[in-house]
Amino acid sequence: KEFWDLFLVVIQLGAILEEILSPEQYEANIATKKNSADRVEFAVKLPGYDDGYVYLPIDAKFPLDAYEQLLAAYDTADAAQVEVAVKALKTRVKSFAKDVQTKYIDPPNTTDFAILFIPVEGLYAELVRAGMVEILQREYKVTLAGPTTMSALLNSLQMGFRTLAIQKRSNEVWQVLGAVRSEFEKFEGVLDTT
């Protein structure tokens, strides 16, 4: 069951990436760390130096059992059970973040942070409420993202890609305009001669 849950999460994350980014802007199932066999589910290719790129690793995790225990604890309305369930969930997500940091973050080949995708908004909200966003960023350099947050993050990256493309193209436009001006000057000289 856990395998299928994770499989569905990866499909969900892939659909979000496919909807927002073009296929050449990310890769699936790739080793982002040099000389490593560990493969992250997805990595966004960010512009790097010398027309190269840097990977932004995105790993998908779904601690379904810990989340279900938390929901069950809420149903009992027992504060002690809720506290135990929150602690277990936090421990589980911290272990995921440590795993992501160890396996996939490798500057300068990657960004110095990675994204941990959480597929359910309710679970993401629980983690935010528990202060996990700051803890994971500070201790593991891992950013949490739910489906909505992931979409917003990818849309921001897409805007950055467009801005870079425009900047690169503006140099080409100036070169073309310079060539056109040169051709017009030649044409003017031929016209005067005629």
N, CA and C atoms as a LAMMPS dump frame, in Angstrom:
ITEM: TIMESTEP
0
ITEM: NUMBER OF ATOMS
582
ITEM: BOX BOUNDS ff ff ff
-5.0000000000000000e+02 5.0000000000000000e+02
-5.0000000000000000e+02 5.0000000000000000e+02
-5.0000000000000000e+02 5.0000000000000000e+02
ITEM: ATOMS id mol type element x y z
1 1 1 N 0.822 -1.197 0
2 1 2 C 0 0 0
3 1 3 C 0.864 1.259 0
4 2 1 N 1.941 1.255 0.821
5 2 2 C 2.802 2.437 0.889
6 2 3 C 3.442 2.728 -0.465
7 3 1 N 3.834 1.666 -1.186
8 3 2 C 4.421 1.836 -2.523
9 3 3 C 3.432 2.532 -3.448
10 4 1 N 2.176 2.079 -3.447
11 4 2 C 1.177 2.658 -4.341
12 4 3 C 0.846 4.09 -3.968
13 5 1 N 0.828 4.38 -2.664
14 5 2 C 0.579 5.75 -2.228
15 5 3 C 1.679 6.672 -2.751
16 6 1 N 2.934 6.233 -2.605
17 6 2 C 4.052 7.043 -3.09
18 6 3 C 4.031 7.148 -4.612
19 7 1 N 3.668 6.073 -5.282
20 7 2 C 3.571 6.081 -6.74
21 7 3 C 2.565 7.138 -7.202
22 8 1 N 1.419 7.211 -6.53
23 8 2 C 0.401 8.203 -6.881
24 8 3 C 0.871 9.619 -6.589
25 9 1 N 1.649 9.779 -5.531
26 9 2 C 2.204 11.09 -5.2
27 9 3 C 3.164 11.547 -6.288
28 10 1 N 4.006 10.647 -6.758
29 10 2 C 4.965 10.98 -7.816
30 10 3 C 4.216 11.351 -9.095
31 11 1 N 3.154 10.637 -9.402
32 11 2 C 2.348 10.974 -10.577
33 11 3 C 1.731 12.363 -10.414
34 12 1 N 1.23 12.664 -9.21
35 12 2 C 0.648 13.979 -8.946
36 12 3 C 1.691 15.079 -9.133
37 13 1 N 2.872 14.885 -8.575
38 13 2 C 3.944 15.871 -8.712
39 13 3 C 4.353 16.021 -10.176
40 14 1 N 4.468 14.908 -10.884
41 14 2 C 4.809 14.963 -12.309
42 14 3 C 3.782 15.733 -13.11
43 15 1 N 2.504 15.567 -12.774
44 15 2 C 1.437 16.291 -13.483
45 15 3 C 1.544 17.793 -13.235
46 16 1 N 1.878 18.181 -12.016
47 16 2 C 2.046 19.605 -11.708
48 16 3 C 3.214 20.177 -12.5
49 17 1 N 4.341 19.474 -12.514
50 17 2 C 5.509 19.94 -13.272
51 17 3 C 5.192 20.028 -14.755
52 18 1 N 4.538 19.004 -15.281
53 18 2 C 4.21 18.96 -16.706
54 18 3 C 3.27 20.089 -17.102
55 19 1 N 2.382 20.459 -16.198
56 19 2 C 1.411 21.516 -16.489
57 19 3 C 2.066 22.895 -16.547
58 20 1 N 3.1 23.096 -15.736
59 20 2 C 3.674 24.436 -15.607
60 20 3 C 4.972 24.615 -16.386
61 21 1 N 5.819 23.606 -16.399
62 21 2 C 7.125 23.723 -17.057
63 21 3 C 7.131 22.972 -18.381
64 22 1 N 8.046 23.346 -19.242
65 22 2 C 8.23 22.6 -20.489
66 22 3 C 9.124 21.39 -20.197
67 23 1 N 9.048 20.355 -21.024
68 23 2 C 9.822 19.132 -20.757
69 23 3 C 11.33 19.343 -20.639
70 24 1 N 11.88 20.339 -21.321
71 24 2 C 13.325 20.552 -21.235
72 24 3 C 13.733 21.337 -19.98
73 25 1 N 12.756 21.778 -19.177
74 25 2 C 13.077 22.542 -17.977
75 25 3 C 13.217 21.676 -16.724
76 26 1 N 12.957 20.378 -16.842
77 26 2 C 13.119 19.492 -15.697
78 26 3 C 13.422 18.078 -16.169
79 27 1 N 13.906 17.264 -15.248
80 27 2 C 14.192 15.866 -15.541
81 27 3 C 13.563 15.008 -14.452
82 28 1 N 13.247 13.783 -14.804
83 28 2 C 12.653 12.843 -13.858
84 28 3 C 13.631 11.726 -13.531
85 29 1 N 13.555 11.255 -12.296
86 29 2 C 14.335 10.097 -11.854
87 29 3 C 15.816 10.26 -12.196
88 30 1 N 16.42 11.28 -11.613
89 30 2 C 17.794 11.621 -11.967
90 30 3 C 18.694 11.678 -10.727
91 31 1 N 19.925 11.271 -10.896
92 31 2 C 20.93 11.39 -9.833
93 31 3 C 21.49 12.806 -9.887
94 32 1 N 21.243 13.594 -8.866
95 32 2 C 21.695 14.984 -8.854
96 32 3 C 23.036 15.143 -8.145
97 33 1 N 23.431 14.134 -7.411
98 33 2 C 24.687 14.192 -6.678
99 33 3 C 25.743 13.405 -7.442
100 34 1 N 26.903 14.013 -7.608
101 34 2 C 27.996 13.364 -8.341
102 34 3 C 28.341 12.011 -7.705
103 35 1 N 28.569 11.033 -8.569
104 35 2 C 28.977 9.686 -8.163
105 35 3 C 27.998 9.013 -7.192
106 36 1 N 26.721 9.283 -7.371
107 36 2 C 25.705 8.688 -6.509
108 36 3 C 24.698 7.91 -7.347
109 37 1 N 24.215 6.833 -6.8
110 37 2 C 23.174 6.046 -7.472
111 37 3 C 21.79 6.464 -7.017
112 38 1 N 21.712 7.336 -5.996
113 38 2 C 20.417 7.799 -5.494
114 38 3 C 19.769 8.743 -6.498
115 39 1 N 18.519 8.453 -6.799
116 39 2 C 17.797 9.243 -7.803
117 39 3 C 16.609 9.95 -7.179
118 40 1 N 16.545 11.247 -7.423
119 40 2 C 15.42 12.052 -6.946
120 40 3 C 14.294 11.962 -7.978
121 41 1 N 13.056 12.098 -7.517
122 41 2 C 11.927 11.957 -8.436
123 41 3 C 11.992 12.966 -9.588
124 42 1 N 12.237 14.242 -9.24
125 42 2 C 12.318 15.288 -10.269
126 42 3 C 13.388 16.304 -9.891
127 43 1 N 13.935 16.966 -10.898
128 43 2 C 14.88 18.057 -10.681
129 43 3 C 14.636 19.117 -11.75
130 44 1 N 14.389 20.324 -11.304
131 44 2 C 14.201 21.446 -12.221
132 44 3 C 15.576 21.946 -12.624
133 45 1 N 15.749 22.222 -13.904
134 45 2 C 17.023 22.725 -14.421
135 45 3 C 16.995 24.253 -14.371
136 46 1 N 17.769 24.811 -13.467
137 46 2 C 17.865 26.262 -13.34
138 46 3 C 19.083 26.748 -14.113
139 47 1 N 18.998 27.922 -14.719
140 47 2 C 20.145 28.44 -15.467
141 47 3 C 21.364 28.597 -14.564
142 48 1 N 22.51 28.149 -15.078
143 48 2 C 23.765 28.253 -14.344
144 48 3 C 24.755 29.077 -15.138
145 49 1 N 26.027 28.93 -14.799
146 49 2 C 27.082 29.659 -15.491
147 49 3 C 27.397 29.026 -16.838
148 50 1 N 27.897 29.853 -17.753
149 50 2 C 28.351 29.389 -19.066
150 50 3 C 27.289 28.575 -19.801
151 51 1 N 26.058 29.042 -19.782
152 51 2 C 24.932 28.383 -20.449
153 51 3 C 24.688 26.963 -19.94
154 52 1 N 25.194 26.65 -18.768
155 52 2 C 24.917 25.363 -18.135
156 52 3 C 23.679 25.488 -17.26
157 53 1 N 23.479 24.497 -16.418
158 53 2 C 22.338 24.558 -15.516
159 53 3 C 22.689 23.908 -14.192
160 54 1 N 21.857 24.205 -13.217
161 54 2 C 21.974 23.68 -11.861
162 54 3 C 20.641 23.014 -11.541
163 55 1 N 20.701 21.859 -10.917
164 55 2 C 19.464 21.153 -10.579
165 55 3 C 18.875 21.656 -9.264
166 56 1 N 17.554 21.755 -9.224
167 56 2 C 16.798 21.981 -8.003
168 56 3 C 16.055 20.683 -7.717
169 57 1 N 16.547 19.87 -6.773
170 57 2 C 15.925 18.568 -6.498
171 57 3 C 14.543 18.72 -5.857
172 58 1 N 13.598 17.902 -6.325
173 58 2 C 12.253 17.868 -5.748
174 58 3 C 11.912 16.408 -5.468
175 59 1 N 11.761 16.113 -4.186
176 59 2 C 11.449 14.751 -3.774
177 59 3 C 10.03 14.722 -3.221
178 60 1 N 9.329 13.645 -3.481
179 60 2 C 7.945 13.497 -3.018
180 60 3 C 7.888 12.467 -1.9
181 61 1 N 7.225 12.833 -0.823
182 61 2 C 7.054 11.918 0.307
183 61 3 C 5.621 12.04 0.814
184 62 1 N 5.126 10.934 1.374
185 62 2 C 3.778 10.942 1.917
186 62 3 C 3.727 10.051 3.148
187 63 1 N 3.91 10.646 4.342
188 63 2 C 3.849 9.85 5.576
189 63 3 C 2.39 9.557 5.939
190 64 1 N 1.751 8.751 5.119
191 64 2 C 0.311 8.497 5.259
192 64 3 C -0.03 7.93 6.627
193 65 1 N 0.732 6.958 7.104
194 65 2 C 0.404 6.341 8.388
195 65 3 C 0.482 7.356 9.532
196 66 1 N 1.491 8.192 9.541
197 66 2 C 1.629 9.204 10.592
198 66 3 C 0.505 10.24 10.501
199 67 1 N 0.113 10.59 9.294
200 67 2 C -0.973 11.554 9.105
201 67 3 C -2.302 10.942 9.55
202 68 1 N -2.53 9.677 9.206
203 68 2 C -3.761 9.009 9.634
204 68 3 C -3.827 8.892 11.149
205 69 1 N -2.686 8.647 11.802
206 69 2 C -2.658 8.596 13.265
207 69 3 C -3.007 9.953 13.864
208 70 1 N -2.534 11.02 13.227
209 70 2 C -2.854 12.365 13.704
210 70 3 C -4.346 12.647 13.551
211 71 1 N -4.907 12.28 12.412
212 71 2 C -6.345 12.503 12.201
213 71 3 C -7.169 11.696 13.212
214 72 1 N -6.742 10.47 13.474
215 72 2 C -7.437 9.638 14.464
216 72 3 C -7.339 10.264 15.85
217 73 1 N -6.189 10.827 16.187
218 73 2 C -6.016 11.485 17.484
219 73 3 C -6.928 12.701 17.597
220 74 1 N -7.081 13.454 16.507
221 74 2 C -8.011 14.587 16.515
222 74 3 C -9.439 14.107 16.769
223 75 1 N -9.8 12.967 16.174
224 75 2 C -11.152 12.425 16.357
225 75 3 C -11.435 12.07 17.806
226 76 1 N -10.409 11.644 18.534
227 76 2 C -10.61 11.286 19.942
228 76 3 C -10.685 12.523 20.829
229 77 1 N -10.218 13.644 20.342
230 77 2 C -10.193 14.912 21.097
231 77 3 C -9.343 14.796 22.363
232 78 1 N -8.386 13.896 22.326
233 78 2 C -7.473 13.703 23.456
234 78 3 C -6.189 14.475 23.146
235 79 1 N -5.951 15.532 23.911
236 79 2 C -4.8 16.397 23.662
237 79 3 C -3.476 15.635 23.751
238 80 1 N -3.383 14.693 24.653
239 80 2 C -2.147 13.919 24.801
240 80 3 C -1.892 13.061 23.569
241 81 1 N -2.941 12.445 23.035
242 81 2 C -2.795 11.633 21.82
243 81 3 C -2.413 12.51 20.626
244 82 1 N -3.027 13.681 20.54
245 82 2 C -2.709 14.609 19.444
246 82 3 C -1.241 15.013 19.53
247 83 1 N -0.775 15.309 20.742
248 83 2 C 0.624 15.717 20.92
249 83 3 C 1.583 14.596 20.503
250 84 1 N 1.274 13.361 20.875
251 84 2 C 2.101 12.213 20.498
252 84 3 C 2.103 12.045 18.977
253 85 1 N 0.929 12.178 18.363
254 85 2 C 0.817 12.011 16.909
255 85 3 C 1.558 13.119 16.167
256 86 1 N 1.471 14.351 16.656
257 86 2 C 2.193 15.467 16.027
258 86 3 C 3.696 15.231 16.129
259 87 1 N 4.139 14.783 17.286
260 87 2 C 5.568 14.51 17.477
261 87 3 C 6.044 13.416 16.518
262 88 1 N 5.249 12.361 16.375
263 88 2 C 5.613 11.269 15.454
264 88 3 C 5.665 11.774 14.014
265 89 1 N 4.711 12.604 13.637
266 89 2 C 4.693 13.158 12.281
267 89 3 C 5.914 14.034 12.043
268 90 1 N 6.239 14.883 13.008
269 90 2 C 7.404 15.748 12.873
270 90 3 C 8.694 14.931 12.739
271 91 1 N 8.814 13.882 13.543
272 91 2 C 10.001 13.026 13.476
273 91 3 C 10.121 12.377 12.108
274 92 1 N 9.001 11.91 11.597
275 92 2 C 8.986 11.245 10.281
276 92 3 C 9.392 12.209 9.173
277 93 1 N 8.83 13.408 9.197
278 93 2 C 9.132 14.391 8.147
279 93 3 C 10.581 14.871 8.263
280 94 1 N 11.089 14.995 9.472
281 94 2 C 12.505 15.356 9.648
282 94 3 C 13.405 14.285 9.04
283 95 1 N 13.024 13.017 9.213
284 95 2 C 13.846 11.946 8.628
285 95 3 C 13.804 12.012 7.101
286 96 1 N 12.646 12.366 6.54
287 96 2 C 12.55 12.547 5.086
288 96 3 C 13.484 13.674 4.636
289 97 1 N 13.453 14.805 5.363
290 97 2 C 14.268 15.962 4.993
291 97 3 C 15.761 15.634 5.079
292 98 1 N 16.157 14.921 6.113
293 98 2 C 17.569 14.525 6.251
294 98 3 C 17.975 13.636 5.084
295 99 1 N 17.092 12.737 4.704
296 99 2 C 17.326 11.851 3.574
297 99 3 C 17.508 12.654 2.279
298 100 1 N 16.646 13.623 2.066
299 100 2 C 16.73 14.479 0.873
300 100 3 C 18.044 15.252 0.874
301 101 1 N 18.378 15.836 2.014
302 101 2 C 19.622 16.611 2.115
303 101 3 C 20.837 15.74 1.806
304 102 1 N 20.873 14.563 2.385
305 102 2 C 22.018 13.664 2.228
306 102 3 C 22.146 13.129 0.808
307 103 1 N 21.044 12.764 0.205
308 103 2 C 21.086 12.089 -1.093
309 103 3 C 21.105 13.016 -2.3
310 104 1 N 20.495 14.201 -2.224
311 104 2 C 20.251 14.96 -3.446
312 104 3 C 20.857 16.357 -3.507
313 105 1 N 21.241 16.939 -2.386
314 105 2 C 21.8 18.296 -2.41
315 105 3 C 23.313 18.196 -2.572
316 106 1 N 23.827 18.85 -3.626
317 106 2 C 25.246 18.751 -3.959
318 106 3 C 25.711 19.997 -4.711
319 107 1 N 25.802 21.164 -4.015
320 107 2 C 26.282 22.361 -4.706
321 107 3 C 27.703 22.141 -5.202
322 108 1 N 28.125 22.627 -6.307
323 108 2 C 27.456 23.517 -7.253
324 108 3 C 26.639 22.786 -8.326
325 109 1 N 26.542 21.463 -8.232
326 109 2 C 25.745 20.728 -9.221
327 109 3 C 24.247 20.929 -9.005
328 110 1 N 23.897 21.225 -7.745
329 110 2 C 22.499 21.489 -7.409
330 110 3 C 22.426 22.804 -6.653
331 111 1 N 21.212 23.254 -6.448
332 111 2 C 21.016 24.383 -5.546
333 111 3 C 21.428 23.931 -4.157
334 112 1 N 21.597 24.866 -3.239
335 112 2 C 21.989 24.466 -1.882
336 112 3 C 20.769 24.113 -1.032
337 113 1 N 19.629 23.953 -1.668
338 113 2 C 18.416 23.519 -0.992
339 113 3 C 17.626 22.614 -1.931
340 114 1 N 16.668 21.895 -1.364
341 114 2 C 15.796 21.027 -2.159
342 114 3 C 14.358 21.251 -1.703
343 115 1 N 13.437 20.682 -2.445
344 115 2 C 12.023 20.8 -2.104
345 115 3 C 11.497 19.42 -1.745
346 116 1 N 10.738 19.364 -0.664
347 116 2 C 10.052 18.149 -0.241
348 116 3 C 8.57 18.361 -0.505
349 117 1 N 8.045 17.628 -1.485
350 117 2 C 6.643 17.767 -1.894
351 117 3 C 5.758 16.901 -1.005
352 118 1 N 4.761 17.53 -0.408
353 118 2 C 3.758 16.861 0.417
354 118 3 C 2.445 16.936 -0.36
355 119 1 N 1.826 15.803 -0.719
356 119 2 C 0.736 15.788 -1.692
357 119 3 C -0.648 16.197 -1.202
358 120 1 N -0.815 16.365 0.097
359 120 2 C -2.14 16.663 0.635
360 120 3 C -2.094 18.005 1.361
361 121 1 N -2.982 18.91 0.982
362 121 2 C -2.979 20.249 1.587
363 121 3 C -3.202 20.195 3.094
364 122 1 N -4.052 19.27 3.557
365 122 2 C -4.305 19.157 4.993
366 122 3 C -3.042 18.777 5.758
367 123 1 N -2.278 17.845 5.215
368 123 2 C -1.015 17.434 5.835
369 123 3 C -0.012 18.587 5.787
370 124 1 N 0.046 19.265 4.663
371 124 2 C 0.94 20.42 4.536
372 124 3 C 0.583 21.471 5.586
373 125 1 N -0.724 21.731 5.764
374 125 2 C -1.17 22.714 6.756
375 125 3 C -0.774 22.285 8.175
376 126 1 N -0.861 20.993 8.469
377 126 2 C -0.447 20.485 9.784
378 126 3 C 1.039 20.731 10.001
379 127 1 N 1.83 20.509 8.973
380 127 2 C 3.275 20.702 9.09
381 127 3 C 3.626 22.178 9.246
382 128 1 N 2.9 23.035 8.554
383 128 2 C 3.115 24.478 8.71
384 128 3 C 2.757 24.891 10.133
385 129 1 N 1.611 24.425 10.613
386 129 2 C 1.158 24.749 11.973
387 129 3 C 2.168 24.256 13.017
388 130 1 N 2.823 23.151 12.759
389 130 2 C 3.807 22.589 13.69
390 130 3 C 5.171 23.278 13.584
391 131 1 N 5.298 24.275 12.708
392 131 2 C 6.558 25.01 12.564
393 131 3 C 7.613 24.285 11.761
394 132 1 N 7.206 23.288 10.994
395 132 2 C 8.18 22.464 10.264
396 132 3 C 8.829 23.185 9.088
397 133 1 N 8.17 24.165 8.518
398 133 2 C 8.749 24.873 7.371
399 133 3 C 10.088 25.489 7.772
400 134 1 N 10.088 26.228 8.86
401 134 2 C 11.313 26.886 9.321
402 134 3 C 12.354 25.878 9.792
403 135 1 N 11.906 24.856 10.521
404 135 2 C 12.838 23.852 11.046
405 135 3 C 13.562 23.141 9.905
406 136 1 N 12.819 22.718 8.895
407 136 2 C 13.431 21.978 7.786
408 136 3 C 14.365 22.862 6.969
409 137 1 N 13.978 24.128 6.785
410 137 2 C 14.861 25.036 6.047
411 137 3 C 16.15 25.283 6.819
412 138 1 N 16.03 25.5 8.103
413 138 2 C 17.204 25.82 8.928
414 138 3 C 18.116 24.606 9.12
415 139 1 N 17.542 23.456 9.454
416 139 2 C 18.356 22.292 9.797
417 139 3 C 18.797 21.453 8.602
418 140 1 N 17.973 21.412 7.551
419 140 2 C 18.267 20.487 6.447
420 140 3 C 18.338 21.153 5.075
421 141 1 N 18.037 22.46 5.02
422 141 2 C 17.982 23.182 3.737
423 141 3 C 16.966 22.538 2.789
424 142 1 N 15.83 22.18 3.357
425 142 2 C 14.738 21.572 2.602
426 142 3 C 13.501 22.435 2.789
427 143 1 N 12.852 22.766 1.681
428 143 2 C 11.639 23.565 1.696
429 143 3 C 10.44 22.663 1.479
430 144 1 N 9.431 22.81 2.33
431 144 2 C 8.189 22.044 2.175
432 144 3 C 7.308 22.709 1.136
433 145 1 N 6.593 21.899 0.374
434 145 2 C 5.639 22.436 -0.593
435 145 3 C 4.461 21.484 -0.722
436 146 1 N 3.259 22.023 -0.561
437 146 2 C 2.039 21.279 -0.845
438 146 3 C 1.689 21.489 -2.305
439 147 1 N 0.598 20.921 -2.786
440 147 2 C 0.239 21.077 -4.198
441 147 3 C 0.094 22.539 -4.635
442 148 1 N -0.588 23.349 -3.838
443 148 2 C -0.778 24.757 -4.202
444 148 3 C 0.535 25.512 -4.129
445 149 1 N 1.291 25.269 -3.076
446 149 2 C 2.583 25.934 -2.922
447 149 3 C 3.54 25.544 -4.041
448 150 1 N 3.517 24.273 -4.418
449 150 2 C 4.385 23.797 -5.496
450 150 3 C 4.032 24.497 -6.803
451 151 1 N 2.742 24.608 -7.073
452 151 2 C 2.313 25.298 -8.297
453 151 3 C 2.767 26.75 -8.291
454 152 1 N 2.612 27.429 -7.158
455 152 2 C 3.034 28.825 -7.059
456 152 3 C 4.546 28.954 -7.24
457 153 1 N 5.288 28.047 -6.621
458 153 2 C 6.75 28.057 -6.74
459 153 3 C 7.18 27.838 -8.189
460 154 1 N 6.579 26.862 -8.842
461 154 2 C 6.935 26.581 -10.24
462 154 3 C 6.524 27.717 -11.166
463 155 1 N 5.389 28.354 -10.887
464 155 2 C 4.987 29.52 -11.686
465 155 3 C 6.001 30.649 -11.534
466 156 1 N 6.518 30.842 -10.326
467 156 2 C 7.557 31.864 -10.106
468 156 3 C 8.821 31.525 -10.891
469 157 1 N 9.215 30.252 -10.854
470 157 2 C 10.387 29.84 -11.626
471 157 3 C 10.162 30.057 -13.117
472 158 1 N 8.965 29.74 -13.58
473 158 2 C 8.643 29.909 -15.005
474 158 3 C 8.76 31.38 -15.411
475 159 1 N 8.301 32.287 -14.54
476 159 2 C 8.431 33.727 -14.822
477 159 3 C 9.92 34.094 -14.917
478 160 1 N 10.73 33.54 -14.041
479 160 2 C 12.171 33.785 -14.105
480 160 3 C 12.781 33.262 -15.391
481 161 1 N 12.344 32.072 -15.834
482 161 2 C 12.824 31.519 -17.101
483 161 3 C 12.472 32.447 -18.253
484 162 1 N 11.27 32.958 -18.24
485 162 2 C 10.836 33.868 -19.324
486 162 3 C 11.655 35.144 -19.319
487 163 1 N 11.916 35.683 -18.134
488 163 2 C 12.71 36.906 -18.029
489 163 3 C 14.119 36.673 -18.578
490 164 1 N 14.727 35.542 -18.213
491 164 2 C 16.062 35.222 -18.737
492 164 3 C 16.042 35.054 -20.244
493 165 1 N 15.001 34.413 -20.765
494 165 2 C 14.898 34.235 -22.217
495 165 3 C 14.779 35.576 -22.912
496 166 1 N 14.011 36.485 -22.328
497 166 2 C 13.863 37.821 -22.921
498 166 3 C 15.196 38.554 -22.893
499 167 1 N 15.92 38.453 -21.768
500 167 2 C 17.216 39.118 -21.681
501 167 3 C 18.188 38.562 -22.717
502 168 1 N 18.205 37.243 -22.883
503 168 2 C 19.094 36.644 -23.884
504 168 3 C 18.679 37.073 -25.282
505 169 1 N 17.393 37.079 -25.534
506 169 2 C 16.885 37.452 -26.855
507 169 3 C 17.105 38.934 -27.147
508 170 1 N 17.104 39.785 -26.114
509 170 2 C 17.285 41.224 -26.363
510 170 3 C 18.648 41.488 -26.99
511 171 1 N 19.676 40.749 -26.575
512 171 2 C 20.995 40.899 -27.198
513 171 3 C 20.942 40.505 -28.671
514 172 1 N 20.213 39.421 -28.98
515 172 2 C 20.073 38.995 -30.368
516 172 3 C 19.312 40.034 -31.186
517 173 1 N 18.281 40.616 -30.584
518 173 2 C 17.497 41.648 -31.282
519 173 3 C 18.385 42.834 -31.618
520 174 1 N 19.224 43.274 -30.664
521 174 2 C 20.121 44.395 -30.933
522 174 3 C 21.105 44.065 -32.05
523 175 1 N 21.59 42.849 -32.103
524 175 2 C 22.499 42.438 -33.167
525 175 3 C 21.787 42.47 -34.52
526 176 1 N 20.558 41.977 -34.562
527 176 2 C 19.786 41.996 -35.808
528 176 3 C 19.51 43.43 -36.238
529 177 1 N 19.128 44.282 -35.284
530 177 2 C 18.866 45.685 -35.631
531 177 3 C 20.137 46.369 -36.136
532 178 1 N 21.274 46.025 -35.529
533 178 2 C 22.543 46.583 -36.012
534 178 3 C 22.838 46.126 -37.431
535 179 1 N 22.579 44.854 -37.728
536 179 2 C 22.799 44.333 -39.083
537 179 3 C 21.836 44.992 -40.064
538 180 1 N 20.588 45.194 -39.658
539 180 2 C 19.599 45.851 -40.528
540 180 3 C 20.044 47.283 -40.811
541 181 1 N 20.507 47.984 -39.788
542 181 2 C 20.973 49.36 -39.972
543 181 3 C 22.129 49.387 -40.966
544 182 1 N 23.059 48.455 -40.819
545 182 2 C 24.202 48.371 -41.725
546 182 3 C 23.736 48.123 -43.157
547 183 1 N 22.76 47.22 -43.316
548 183 2 C 22.222 46.927 -44.653
549 183 3 C 21.524 48.144 -45.247
550 184 1 N 20.805 48.899 -44.419
551 184 2 C 20.134 50.102 -44.909
552 184 3 C 21.147 51.145 -45.363
553 185 1 N 22.264 51.249 -44.615
554 185 2 C 23.302 52.187 -45.008
555 185 3 C 23.9 51.787 -46.359
556 186 1 N 24.116 50.48 -46.551
557 186 2 C 24.616 50.003 -47.842
558 186 3 C 23.598 50.275 -48.936
559 187 1 N 22.343 50.012 -48.633
560 187 2 C 21.267 50.244 -49.608
561 187 3 C 21.19 51.712 -49.977
562 188 1 N 21.349 52.599 -48.979
563 188 2 C 21.317 54.029 -49.227
564 188 3 C 22.47 54.446 -50.155
565 189 1 N 23.651 53.867 -49.925
566 189 2 C 24.804 54.149 -50.781
567 189 3 C 24.565 53.682 -52.212
568 190 1 N 23.984 52.504 -52.369
569 190 2 C 23.678 51.985 -53.716
570 190 3 C 22.644 52.866 -54.366
571 191 1 N 21.651 53.289 -53.621
572 191 2 C 20.578 54.137 -54.154
573 191 3 C 21.142 55.485 -54.601
574 192 1 N 22.042 56.08 -53.806
575 192 2 C 22.672 57.354 -54.168
576 192 3 C 23.489 57.19 -55.447
577 193 1 N 24.208 56.08 -55.571
578 193 2 C 25.011 55.824 -56.743
579 193 3 C 24.127 55.692 -57.973
580 194 1 N 22.993 55.019 -57.791
581 194 2 C 22.077 54.828 -58.898
582 194 3 C 21.502 56.155 -59.296
